[in-house]
């Protein structure tokens, strides 16, 4: 008597599926289940790690095997840009003047433009060093074959360009969104300046020798967007050293200077007759406010608001800024 074929047991399909997972399909050698699962988890990660490249301010194409994870920044504006792009946690060292965001204060500080401590940088084992063209350490960093990306923003266009270079290298953040935020803040600052103050002649001193911010600097560009007139022409360079007599002849209506230098302005020969001093239109910035103004990076919107405060006279007596 023929016996009916046995019905497929309920556990045969799971057993078969288990065997396929273990064996990786017909004709493949057996692999432990945990190894197959681990490979499945690691494959997407392996696919996500890929080489990145950029052309820096030297005109050199810099290639990295993967987005950098240990970054040393040797310029405050570059430090701030890395953080604005959401990669602050990858910084392992910064220059002595980087101070924003506050979290970078806890990082190793490795010197400045003139005195970067190369040995300390090497000890941090960076997979990328962000260094301005003007850094004296650049040739030595290159000679040691450290992965160097040289960037130095000096104009508003440069700020946008640096964002667009660093975003793809870091594989983090949205450079366009950061730039749009900066641009929106500058526009808002310009709208708040009363029409009667547009066209005012302004002198911005960035060093007591004196060095000044010209029309060709990012500070000069901000003043232009606000509707003010910079007394220092772009032809002299972004931050030229001036003969003090030049300022006397230009007769600015507003002077913007660091607080520690404000008291000595009247002692300079001929400066007592400058309109800004006669009318007490000297805007004295504290060190942190000066940092905001002097860094060509993501806080330029805040810098524009500071300039408006100066033009309106709110900081002439050392009042709080934005």
C-alpha positions as a LaTeX table, in Angstrom:
\begin{tabular}{lrrr}
\hline
Residue & $x$ (\AA) & $y$ (\AA) & $z$ (\AA) \\
\hline
Unk1 & 0.00 & 0.00 & 0.00 \\
Unk2 & 1.36 & 3.30 & $-1.00$ \\
Unk3 & 2.03 & 5.63 & 1.89 \\
Unk4 & 1.22 & 9.31 & 1.37 \\
Unk5 & 4.22 & 11.57 & 1.14 \\
Unk6 & 4.91 & 13.12 & 4.53 \\
Unk7 & 3.74 & 16.72 & 4.88 \\
Unk8 & 6.45 & 19.30 & 5.03 \\
Unk9 & 7.26 & 19.96 & 8.66 \\
Unk10 & 6.80 & 23.45 & 10.00 \\
Unk11 & 10.47 & 23.74 & 10.90 \\
Unk12 & 11.96 & 22.72 & 7.53 \\
Unk13 & 11.85 & 26.23 & 6.05 \\
Unk14 & 13.65 & 27.86 & 8.95 \\
Unk15 & 16.25 & 25.10 & 8.89 \\
Unk16 & 16.78 & 25.59 & 5.17 \\
Unk17 & 17.01 & 29.35 & 5.58 \\
Unk18 & 19.49 & 28.92 & 8.40 \\
Unk19 & 21.61 & 26.68 & 6.20 \\
Unk20 & 21.59 & 29.23 & 3.37 \\
Unk21 & 22.70 & 31.97 & 5.72 \\
Unk22 & 25.43 & 29.77 & 7.15 \\
Unk23 & 26.63 & 28.57 & 3.77 \\
Unk24 & 26.13 & 31.79 & 1.88 \\
Unk25 & 24.12 & 30.02 & $-0.84$ \\
Unk26 & 24.69 & 26.88 & $-2.90$ \\
Unk27 & 28.24 & 26.05 & $-3.75$ \\
Unk28 & 29.81 & 28.36 & $-1.17$ \\
Unk29 & 31.92 & 27.28 & 1.77 \\
Unk30 & 30.27 & 27.38 & 5.14 \\
Unk31 & 30.79 & 30.50 & 7.20 \\
Unk32 & 29.76 & 31.07 & 10.80 \\
Unk33 & 26.55 & 33.00 & 11.14 \\
Unk34 & 28.17 & 35.76 & 13.19 \\
Unk35 & 30.82 & 36.30 & 10.49 \\
Unk36 & 28.21 & 36.73 & 7.79 \\
Unk37 & 26.22 & 39.16 & 9.92 \\
Unk38 & 29.35 & 41.15 & 10.80 \\
Unk39 & 30.29 & 41.38 & 7.14 \\
Unk40 & 26.83 & 42.65 & 6.37 \\
Unk41 & 27.21 & 45.40 & 8.97 \\
Unk42 & 30.69 & 46.43 & 7.87 \\
Unk43 & 30.02 & 46.52 & 4.15 \\
Unk44 & 27.98 & 49.75 & 4.22 \\
Unk45 & 30.62 & 51.37 & 6.42 \\
Unk46 & 33.38 & 50.32 & 4.06 \\
Unk47 & 31.42 & 51.71 & 1.14 \\
Unk48 & 30.92 & 55.04 & 3.01 \\
Unk49 & 34.68 & 55.61 & 3.58 \\
Unk50 & 36.12 & 57.04 & 0.40 \\
Unk51 & 38.88 & 59.35 & $-0.71$ \\
Unk52 & 38.39 & 63.11 & $-0.69$ \\
Unk53 & 40.33 & 65.84 & $-2.44$ \\
Unk54 & 40.52 & 69.60 & $-2.78$ \\
Unk55 & 42.63 & 72.30 & $-4.42$ \\
Unk56 & 43.97 & 74.68 & $-1.80$ \\
Unk57 & 45.29 & 78.25 & $-1.93$ \\
Unk58 & 48.70 & 77.05 & $-3.10$ \\
Unk59 & 47.00 & 75.65 & $-6.19$ \\
Unk60 & 47.93 & 72.16 & $-5.01$ \\
Unk61 & 45.52 & 69.23 & $-5.23$ \\
Unk62 & 45.38 & 67.64 & $-1.78$ \\
Unk63 & 44.15 & 64.04 & $-1.68$ \\
Unk64 & 43.17 & 62.17 & 1.48 \\
Unk65 & 42.23 & 58.47 & 1.67 \\
Unk66 & 39.16 & 59.32 & 3.73 \\
Unk67 & 37.52 & 62.34 & 5.39 \\
Unk68 & 39.92 & 63.57 & 8.11 \\
Unk69 & 39.23 & 62.51 & 11.70 \\
Unk70 & 42.16 & 64.21 & 13.48 \\
Unk71 & 42.43 & 67.86 & 12.45 \\
Unk72 & 44.83 & 70.57 & 13.60 \\
Unk73 & 43.80 & 74.13 & 12.72 \\
Unk74 & 46.35 & 76.95 & 12.71 \\
Unk75 & 43.97 & 79.87 & 12.12 \\
Unk76 & 40.98 & 80.98 & 14.23 \\
Unk77 & 38.68 & 81.51 & 11.24 \\
Unk78 & 39.46 & 78.00 & 9.98 \\
Unk79 & 38.77 & 76.57 & 13.44 \\
Unk80 & 35.41 & 78.33 & 13.52 \\
Unk81 & 34.58 & 77.14 & 10.00 \\
Unk82 & 35.26 & 73.49 & 10.90 \\
Unk83 & 32.91 & 73.84 & 13.85 \\
Unk84 & 30.23 & 75.63 & 11.83 \\
Unk85 & 30.28 & 72.65 & 9.47 \\
Unk86 & 29.59 & 70.29 & 12.38 \\
Unk87 & 33.04 & 68.72 & 12.68 \\
Unk88 & 34.29 & 70.39 & 15.86 \\
Unk89 & 34.79 & 67.05 & 17.61 \\
Unk90 & 37.45 & 66.11 & 15.03 \\
Unk91 & 39.75 & 68.95 & 16.10 \\
Unk92 & 42.69 & 67.64 & 18.13 \\
Unk93 & 44.71 & 70.87 & 18.25 \\
Unk94 & 44.36 & 74.58 & 17.42 \\
Unk95 & 46.45 & 77.73 & 17.25 \\
Unk96 & 46.95 & 79.88 & 20.35 \\
Unk97 & 44.30 & 82.41 & 19.31 \\
Unk98 & 41.38 & 80.10 & 18.50 \\
Unk99 & 38.75 & 80.77 & 21.15 \\
Unk100 & 35.37 & 80.00 & 19.60 \\
Unk101 & 33.34 & 77.98 & 20.16 \\
Unk102 & 34.30 & 77.76 & 23.86 \\
Unk103 & 34.90 & 74.00 & 23.60 \\
Unk104 & 38.17 & 74.57 & 21.69 \\
Unk105 & 39.73 & 76.14 & 24.79 \\
Unk106 & 40.30 & 72.63 & 26.18 \\
Unk107 & 42.27 & 71.50 & 23.12 \\
Unk108 & 46.08 & 71.56 & 22.88 \\
Unk109 & 47.26 & 74.95 & 21.56 \\
Unk110 & 50.22 & 74.78 & 19.21 \\
Unk111 & 51.36 & 78.37 & 18.54 \\
Unk112 & 50.47 & 81.06 & 16.03 \\
Unk113 & 51.33 & 82.32 & 12.56 \\
Unk114 & 54.91 & 83.17 & 13.49 \\
Unk115 & 55.66 & 80.53 & 16.12 \\
Unk116 & 53.70 & 77.35 & 15.41 \\
Unk117 & 55.24 & 74.47 & 17.33 \\
Unk118 & 55.72 & 71.86 & 14.63 \\
Unk119 & 56.85 & 69.14 & 17.03 \\
Unk120 & 53.65 & 69.54 & 19.02 \\
Unk121 & 51.61 & 69.32 & 15.81 \\
Unk122 & 53.37 & 66.12 & 14.76 \\
Unk123 & 52.78 & 64.60 & 18.22 \\
Unk124 & 49.02 & 65.04 & 17.75 \\
Unk125 & 49.18 & 62.66 & 14.76 \\
Unk126 & 46.83 & 64.70 & 12.56 \\
Unk127 & 45.42 & 63.34 & 9.35 \\
Unk128 & 44.92 & 66.96 & 8.21 \\
Unk129 & 46.53 & 70.28 & 9.14 \\
Unk130 & 44.64 & 73.44 & 8.15 \\
Unk131 & 47.21 & 76.19 & 7.77 \\
Unk132 & 47.09 & 79.71 & 6.27 \\
Unk133 & 49.43 & 80.66 & 3.45 \\
Unk134 & 51.07 & 83.27 & 5.67 \\
Unk135 & 52.12 & 80.75 & 8.34 \\
Unk136 & 55.89 & 80.44 & 8.75 \\
Unk137 & 55.36 & 76.77 & 9.61 \\
Unk138 & 53.96 & 75.86 & 6.19 \\
Unk139 & 57.28 & 74.95 & 4.49 \\
Unk140 & 58.33 & 72.73 & 7.38 \\
Unk141 & 54.96 & 71.00 & 7.55 \\
Unk142 & 55.26 & 70.30 & 3.84 \\
Unk143 & 58.81 & 69.00 & 4.26 \\
Unk144 & 57.58 & 66.54 & 6.91 \\
Unk145 & 54.96 & 65.28 & 4.43 \\
Unk146 & 52.11 & 66.02 & 6.79 \\
Unk147 & 48.70 & 66.21 & 5.08 \\
Unk148 & 48.32 & 69.99 & 4.70 \\
Unk149 & 45.43 & 72.02 & 3.32 \\
Unk150 & 46.41 & 75.68 & 3.01 \\
Unk151 & 43.51 & 78.14 & 3.15 \\
Unk152 & 43.43 & 81.82 & 4.11 \\
Unk153 & 40.15 & 83.76 & 3.78 \\
Unk154 & 40.64 & 87.50 & 3.31 \\
Unk155 & 37.44 & 88.56 & 1.56 \\
Unk156 & 33.76 & 87.61 & 1.74 \\
Unk157 & 34.21 & 85.60 & $-1.45$ \\
Unk158 & 37.08 & 83.76 & 0.23 \\
Unk159 & 34.87 & 82.90 & 3.21 \\
Unk160 & 32.34 & 81.28 & 0.91 \\
Unk161 & 35.08 & 79.50 & $-1.05$ \\
Unk162 & 36.67 & 78.06 & 2.12 \\
Unk163 & 33.28 & 76.72 & 3.18 \\
Unk164 & 32.85 & 75.08 & $-0.21$ \\
Unk165 & 36.31 & 73.53 & $-0.02$ \\
Unk166 & 36.07 & 72.25 & 3.55 \\
Unk167 & 32.51 & 70.89 & 3.36 \\
Unk168 & 33.31 & 68.12 & 0.85 \\
Unk169 & 36.68 & 67.39 & 2.49 \\
Unk170 & 35.07 & 66.95 & 5.91 \\
Unk171 & 31.98 & 65.26 & 4.45 \\
Unk172 & 30.10 & 67.24 & 7.08 \\
Unk173 & 27.62 & 70.09 & 7.16 \\
Unk174 & 26.13 & 72.12 & 4.34 \\
Unk175 & 28.42 & 74.94 & 3.17 \\
Unk176 & 25.60 & 76.69 & 1.32 \\
Unk177 & 23.41 & 76.77 & 4.42 \\
Unk178 & 26.23 & 78.24 & 6.53 \\
Unk179 & 26.90 & 80.90 & 3.90 \\
Unk180 & 23.19 & 81.73 & 3.59 \\
Unk181 & 23.02 & 82.19 & 7.37 \\
Unk182 & 25.98 & 84.61 & 7.23 \\
Unk183 & 24.50 & 86.50 & 4.30 \\
Unk184 & 21.09 & 86.76 & 5.96 \\
Unk185 & 22.59 & 88.21 & 9.15 \\
Unk186 & 24.56 & 90.81 & 7.17 \\
Unk187 & 21.41 & 91.82 & 5.32 \\
Unk188 & 19.51 & 92.11 & 8.60 \\
Unk189 & 22.26 & 94.32 & 10.04 \\
Unk190 & 22.16 & 96.57 & 6.97 \\
Unk191 & 18.40 & 97.02 & 7.30 \\
Unk192 & 18.75 & 98.18 & 10.91 \\
Unk193 & 21.16 & 101.04 & 10.11 \\
Unk194 & 19.24 & 104.35 & 9.96 \\
Unk195 & 19.43 & 106.05 & 6.54 \\
Unk196 & 20.95 & 109.20 & 8.11 \\
Unk197 & 24.06 & 107.20 & 9.02 \\
Unk198 & 24.69 & 105.80 & 5.54 \\
Unk199 & 27.74 & 107.23 & 3.84 \\
Unk200 & 29.59 & 107.98 & 7.08 \\
Unk201 & 33.38 & 107.97 & 6.75 \\
Unk202 & 34.83 & 105.16 & 8.87 \\
Unk203 & 38.34 & 104.21 & 9.95 \\
Unk204 & 38.86 & 100.68 & 11.36 \\
Unk205 & 42.19 & 100.21 & 13.11 \\
Unk206 & 43.34 & 96.61 & 13.55 \\
Unk207 & 46.77 & 97.32 & 15.02 \\
Unk208 & 48.19 & 100.35 & 16.84 \\
Unk209 & 51.18 & 100.85 & 14.50 \\
Unk210 & 48.66 & 101.74 & 12.85 \\
Unk211 & 47.37 & 98.98 & 10.60 \\
Unk212 & 43.90 & 99.47 & 9.12 \\
Unk213 & 41.20 & 97.48 & 7.36 \\
Unk214 & 40.83 & 98.79 & 3.82 \\
Unk215 & 37.94 & 98.64 & 1.34 \\
Unk216 & 39.54 & 95.47 & $-0.02$ \\
Unk217 & 39.30 & 93.53 & 3.25 \\
Unk218 & 36.30 & 91.55 & 4.43 \\
Unk219 & 35.73 & 94.27 & 7.04 \\
Unk220 & 35.71 & 96.88 & 4.29 \\
Unk221 & 33.25 & 94.78 & 2.31 \\
Unk222 & 30.96 & 94.55 & 5.34 \\
Unk223 & 31.07 & 98.35 & 5.74 \\
Unk224 & 30.19 & 98.76 & 2.07 \\
Unk225 & 27.21 & 96.41 & 2.42 \\
Unk226 & 26.03 & 98.46 & 5.40 \\
Unk227 & 26.26 & 101.64 & 3.35 \\
Unk228 & 29.27 & 103.18 & 5.11 \\
Unk229 & 32.39 & 104.62 & 3.48 \\
Unk230 & 35.82 & 103.25 & 4.36 \\
Unk231 & 38.51 & 105.95 & 4.29 \\
Unk232 & 41.26 & 103.44 & 3.32 \\
Unk233 & 41.22 & 102.51 & $-0.40$ \\
Unk234 & 41.52 & 98.92 & $-1.58$ \\
Unk235 & 44.60 & 99.84 & $-3.63$ \\
Unk236 & 46.67 & 99.91 & $-0.42$ \\
Unk237 & 45.99 & 96.21 & 0.25 \\
Unk238 & 43.55 & 94.51 & 2.64 \\
Unk239 & 45.28 & 95.53 & 5.91 \\
Unk240 & 47.89 & 98.20 & 5.14 \\
Unk241 & 50.22 & 99.97 & 7.54 \\
Unk242 & 49.35 & 103.67 & 7.37 \\
Unk243 & 51.13 & 106.92 & 7.99 \\
Unk244 & 49.08 & 108.50 & 10.83 \\
Unk245 & 48.92 & 111.69 & 8.77 \\
Unk246 & 46.83 & 109.78 & 6.21 \\
Unk247 & 44.08 & 109.35 & 8.81 \\
Unk248 & 44.23 & 113.04 & 9.75 \\
Unk249 & 43.77 & 114.07 & 6.12 \\
Unk250 & 40.91 & 111.58 & 5.58 \\
Unk251 & 39.14 & 112.95 & 8.69 \\
Unk252 & 36.89 & 109.96 & 9.54 \\
Unk253 & 33.56 & 110.55 & 11.26 \\
Unk254 & 33.78 & 107.23 & 13.14 \\
Unk255 & 36.87 & 105.43 & 14.43 \\
Unk256 & 36.68 & 101.75 & 15.38 \\
Unk257 & 39.55 & 100.53 & 17.53 \\
Unk258 & 40.37 & 98.04 & 20.28 \\
Unk259 & 39.61 & 99.43 & 23.73 \\
Unk260 & 43.24 & 99.31 & 24.90 \\
Unk261 & 44.25 & 101.65 & 22.05 \\
Unk262 & 41.32 & 104.07 & 22.29 \\
Unk263 & 42.73 & 106.21 & 25.12 \\
Unk264 & 45.91 & 107.04 & 23.22 \\
Unk265 & 44.30 & 108.32 & 20.02 \\
Unk266 & 44.20 & 111.97 & 21.13 \\
Unk267 & 47.93 & 111.90 & 21.85 \\
Unk268 & 48.76 & 111.19 & 18.22 \\
Unk269 & 50.01 & 114.32 & 16.40 \\
Unk270 & 47.14 & 116.13 & 14.71 \\
Unk271 & 44.47 & 113.61 & 15.67 \\
Unk272 & 42.72 & 115.95 & 18.11 \\
Unk273 & 41.15 & 117.71 & 15.11 \\
Unk274 & 39.68 & 114.55 & 13.54 \\
Unk275 & 35.88 & 114.78 & 13.48 \\
Unk276 & 35.44 & 111.37 & 15.14 \\
Unk277 & 37.47 & 112.55 & 18.15 \\
Unk278 & 35.91 & 116.00 & 18.30 \\
Unk279 & 32.44 & 114.43 & 18.40 \\
Unk280 & 33.43 & 111.47 & 20.63 \\
Unk281 & 32.57 & 108.98 & 17.88 \\
Unk282 & 35.22 & 106.43 & 18.84 \\
Unk283 & 33.92 & 102.86 & 19.03 \\
Unk284 & 36.02 & 100.95 & 21.57 \\
Unk285 & 35.78 & 97.17 & 21.23 \\
Unk286 & 36.81 & 94.70 & 23.92 \\
Unk287 & 39.08 & 91.79 & 22.90 \\
Unk288 & 36.25 & 89.32 & 22.26 \\
Unk289 & 34.34 & 91.85 & 20.15 \\
Unk290 & 37.54 & 92.52 & 18.22 \\
Unk291 & 37.91 & 88.78 & 17.63 \\
Unk292 & 34.42 & 88.65 & 16.14 \\
Unk293 & 35.22 & 91.57 & 13.84 \\
Unk294 & 38.65 & 90.31 & 12.78 \\
Unk295 & 37.85 & 86.71 & 11.83 \\
Unk296 & 36.79 & 85.97 & 8.28 \\
Unk297 & 34.53 & 83.07 & 9.11 \\
Unk298 & 31.03 & 82.03 & 10.15 \\
Unk299 & 30.57 & 84.88 & 12.67 \\
Unk300 & 30.70 & 87.64 & 10.04 \\
Unk301 & 26.98 & 88.21 & 10.55 \\
Unk302 & 27.70 & 89.07 & 14.18 \\
Unk303 & 30.55 & 91.30 & 12.97 \\
Unk304 & 28.11 & 93.23 & 10.78 \\
Unk305 & 25.84 & 93.85 & 13.78 \\
Unk306 & 28.87 & 95.08 & 15.76 \\
Unk307 & 29.67 & 97.57 & 13.01 \\
Unk308 & 26.10 & 98.85 & 13.14 \\
Unk309 & 26.44 & 99.31 & 16.91 \\
Unk310 & 29.61 & 101.33 & 16.27 \\
Unk311 & 28.01 & 103.51 & 13.60 \\
Unk312 & 25.05 & 104.22 & 15.87 \\
Unk313 & 27.36 & 105.15 & 18.76 \\
Unk314 & 26.19 & 102.40 & 21.11 \\
Unk315 & 29.75 & 101.27 & 21.89 \\
Unk316 & 31.39 & 104.71 & 22.12 \\
Unk317 & 31.30 & 104.60 & 25.93 \\
Unk318 & 32.05 & 100.87 & 26.18 \\
Unk319 & 28.44 & 99.71 & 26.25 \\
Unk320 & 27.54 & 96.07 & 25.60 \\
Unk321 & 27.58 & 94.87 & 22.04 \\
Unk322 & 25.85 & 92.03 & 20.32 \\
\hline
\end{tabular}
